[in-house]
């Protein structure tokens, strides 16, 4: 074997020397080529340095390069171009003609030359001066210590590749030159792949300057080398790949030939040795192995009939005698083992026989079948305890352990018992899960009993106390010693009669259980309420054995429930029944057949002014005094409630006539004739009362309260501080309102609303470039409905937001259509104050929708009323200001009918005012109306505003307003509101 290893080592050494020789030869070639290329780069650096030292000869004008550069190119024809650049990167001259200004400020080599003040090498680039792939060089030129220009030298990459092709290299050699970005700038032999590609596409990654033997993609062997050409930041690297395939194959063939000859000789020697060994030793040993196998099966095999050496024959005779003795002993042991196995199977425990090292020698039972080692059979901590016990068998031959295991927390008991010789031990494992569960249940029951927050009492069948827990002591005040031995009567409060306890015992005797609420007495005499549950425990004969009572003190909960009920049914300020209590009481009265009653709903007049001027504190004081004054009217059958805010309701039972109810209302109004004192100040306030009668005006609390509420608003509309009775007219008006509201919701779903447009003409030329969008309701049964009928209800119910959004969307479509066909056009759209003042509105999204429709905000005029401008600095004013900032035009509608404040006209950036029709109607016959119109027109023009006159119906009105300087007119004289189709026809005709 040592000779074999020595021969192998010599073969591998010879192979390694051959490979190392080839690598050294490749490195020699690489150094020669690298030296030549480095010399060319060094020559370039020298040339540029010499040129840079002659700054006077480099001065030039008019974009023509100095003669010095032309001479340099003539002397060094390998350069494709020379140029000069300012420090800012702009090229001032180039020997090759350039088509326009060129800046090289973004070239890293240019910045490097300026930053470091020395020669720099560029990277692969497509030079714009000669329109070719190049590698550029730069050198800064200084004059009097100042940087004045940078010399740029340009070499075509094709020149460098041709210079590589002139080298004498072994056949198959590949050479590449790459810039500092690892982009190929020259290669040999020339490839069809473009220059500038990454080195990694053709060469292995992470090459060092040492020769490395690697395989290419085709499995051919090459020696790869990388050497630097210039150790600068813009360095160039040269890569070599020398073919190694022929030398590699020759070395491998020589190595394989020698190695195969050596293995053939070795195999021949091994065969001869095996033949002699088999004849003298292996065959007799096989016969012995067969005899041992037969002995293991309980039979003998005659070895003397086989031919074998004398020494082995004597050994065979002794083996036969030993086999006979062993077979007899095994038969006896088998009988004893059967007896022991039967005994162990009858026991519920499992056992192990182990040695002191913890090795399992034998096992029996279901609990030890899941593993073959102690670590597999026991948890880690139990396994460690057993191993310690096994080492201490002689000093402590016994050990008892308990542990739990598994998700079900199975319990086990482990007994370790050492054998008499002290070298082995028996481990007995017993499942004690059932016993553990019983113990745990008892412990848990005791834990719950002693630590429960609920009181517990255990009595015998006759009610004598046997035991109590700590919660019982805390709740009742009786200690365990004071309670045990007495009956539960010690807790009797006297609040329950004999029938109560008789029913309790009857339930216990019949069902064994009673549960309910009971009032008991503590030791100190204090009463408390508890929720009590009593269960009966029976003996084996089914007779009551024990009774277990569990109770919870619910006194605080009862008190809180009463407080919550009070808070939910009574007003905290006036201590009067609230709306919930009122409805319950009213529903109870109405459920009684033949009930007749009256509802008086009163609302304080101008109560908001009290809160706004004096504050809510005094407002609350006034409400409390009003409630106290109204309570002075109380009589049998009269109930007073406060249902919210400043609204009170009086229920008058057994009121059968309207006259009776009116009499009560007059008594209520007399109450408000007195003065109310607020912090020493006298205050007077009135009330409006709505009266509803049952069953005439309704048979439910909701209907009656609703009827009274409507009657109350009727009283306010009649001048306040009075009363009104609900009648059929109010009912009809309310029903009509509900029908219109329902139809309006359906109209929004069924698209019954349509847009009409009334043209607005220029007064001087009567040309139409504007129109006002007016919404109409085309009802399927009632025909066309004017906005004056449904807009107020829409504003009241907030449906105005959906109507306003519908009108705006229709306006967008109309604007887009008209502007495409007729050019510039503007549409006015009325916007409700409700839309401005709502918490959530889509007004501020209109600009985005106009942008999506390719329209401008000034194409839409938003018409507002004077009332909106009077709302101060609130939400409406803020949103109006935002719309103006977005570019919308604003028109003040119905000017002259409201406040007509010049201050607000100046404050808000209004574009137009619209003179109301009421002023226009009288200008033909009423000089005052004409003067008013002329004044408004002049005032608007002085403020820079345009004026639209509404409701022009005659030629005379048109001429008068035209002479007054009015800008635009709108009215039936020009056109009525019309559909989009009619408007288009009018525009075509005009």
Secondary structure, 3 states (H helix, E strand, C coil): CHHHHHHHHHHHHHHHHHHHHHHHHHHHHHHHHHHHHHHHHHHHHHHHHHHHCCHHHHCCCCCCCCHHHHHHHHHCCCCCEEEEECCCCEEEEECCCCCCCCECCCCHHHHHHHHHCCCEECCCEEECCCCEEEEEEEEEEEECCEEEEEEEEEEEHHHHHHHHHCCCCCCCCEEEEECCCCEEEEEECCCCCCCCCEHHHCCCCCCCCCCEEEECCCCCEEEEEEEECCCCCCCCEEEEEEECHHHHHHHHHHHHHHHHHHHHHHHHHHHHHHHHHHHHHHHHHHHHHHHHHHHHCCCCCCCCCCCCCHHHHHHHHHHHHHHHHHHHHHHHHHHHHHHHHHHHHHCCCEEEEEECCCCEEEEECHHHCCCCCHHHHCCHHHHHHHHHHHHCCCCCCEEEEEEEECCCCEEEEEEEEECCCCCEEEEEEEECHHHHHHHHHHHHHHHHHHHCCCEEEEEECCCEEEEECHHHHHHHCCCHHHHCCCEHHHHECCCCCHHHHHHHHHHHHHHCEEEEEEEEECCCCCEEEEEEEEEEEECCCCCEEEEEEEEEECHHHHHHHHHHHHHHHECCCCCCECHHHHHHHHHHHHHCCCCCEEEEEEEECCHHHHHHHHCHHHHHHHHHHHHHHHHCCCCCCEEEEEEECCEEEEEEECCCCHHHHHHHHHHHHHHCCCCEEECCEEECCCEEEEEEEECCCCCCHHHHHHHHHHHHHHHHHCCCCCEEECCHHHHHHHHHHHHHHHHHHHHHHHCCEEEEEEEEEECCCCCEEEEEEEEEEEECCCEEECHHHHHHHHHHCCCHHHHHHHHHHHHHHHHHHHHHHHCCCEEEEECCHHHHHCCCCCHHHHHHHHHHCCCCHHHEEEEEEHHHHCCCCCHHHHHHHHHHHHCCEEEEEEECCCCCCHHHHHHCCCCEEEECHHHHCCCCCCHHHHHHHHHHHHHHHHCCCEEEEECCCCHHHHHHHHHCCCCEEECCCCCCCECHHHHHHHHHHC
